[in-house]
Structure formats: C-alpha cells, structure tokens
Amino acid sequence: MIYCVVPEALAVELYDKLTAYYADDPNVTVIVDRRKGERRARGVEPPPEAEQRQVRDRRQRPPADRVPHDGA
C-alpha cells in the first residue's frame, strides 16, 4: 500500500486532483494529514532507563578469512 499524503493546507487544492489521478491504481490511497503537532512531548525528561540504552550496529562483519582483498 502506498499513501499519498496531502498537507491539510493544500487539501482543498490537491486532494480531488490526486484522488482522480490515482483512481486506477489500487495500491495508492490519498489521505489528508490532519496532525496538529508532534506526538512526542518536548521538554519532558527521558526516563532513567532511556539514558542507559545503547544503540548497536546489527550488521555483522564477515570472518577475517572471508574478507575480499584487492590482491595488492
């Protein structure tokens, strides 16, 4: 499913045009973005466990004997 998101400020001008344009494509749905603000609260302290969170790279390196080299 593909969503064509139209900002609310442009909905009057674009929604009908885009809906007609994508009418023959069942994989596209045109929607109007009516969000008024951010979902995440700003200025709120994160919980203590969030400070200890570690972000790690999930990609694994190949073993040293399988690393291709350019032969130089």
FENQUI-V653932 format. One record per residue. PHI is phi in whole degrees, -180 to 180 (none if undefined). D_FIRST is the distance of its C-alpha to the first C-alpha in Angstrom with 2 decimals. Layout:
BEGIN
phi: [PHI	PHI]
d_first: [D_FIRST	D_FIRST]
END
This chain:
BEGIN
phi: [none	-115	-106	-98	-96	-105	-61	-58	-65	-107	-61	-61	-82	-110	-57	-63	-64	-70	-62	-67	-63	-97	-59	-87	-107	-70	-88	-114	-123	-94	-132	-103	-82	-111	-65	-103	-166	-74	-76	-80	-74	-96	83	-96	-69	-70	-64	-56	-67	-70	-70	-90	-66	-115	-99	-120	-78	-83	-71	-103	-82	-69	-57	-58	-77	-111	-74	-68	-129	-82	81	-84]
d_first: [0.00	3.80	6.57	9.90	12.44	15.86	18.91	20.99	23.94	22.29	20.53	23.54	23.60	20.00	17.81	19.26	19.32	15.69	14.71	17.13	16.04	12.41	13.73	13.73	10.18	8.25	4.88	6.06	7.42	10.67	12.25	15.73	16.66	19.67	20.62	24.35	25.01	24.26	23.42	25.83	29.43	31.50	35.07	34.74	36.34	34.18	35.49	38.02	35.87	33.29	36.11	36.69	33.14	32.99	30.08	30.50	29.14	27.54	28.18	31.31	33.92	35.23	38.79	41.52	42.73	39.36	38.84	39.20	41.93	42.98	46.44	48.36]
END
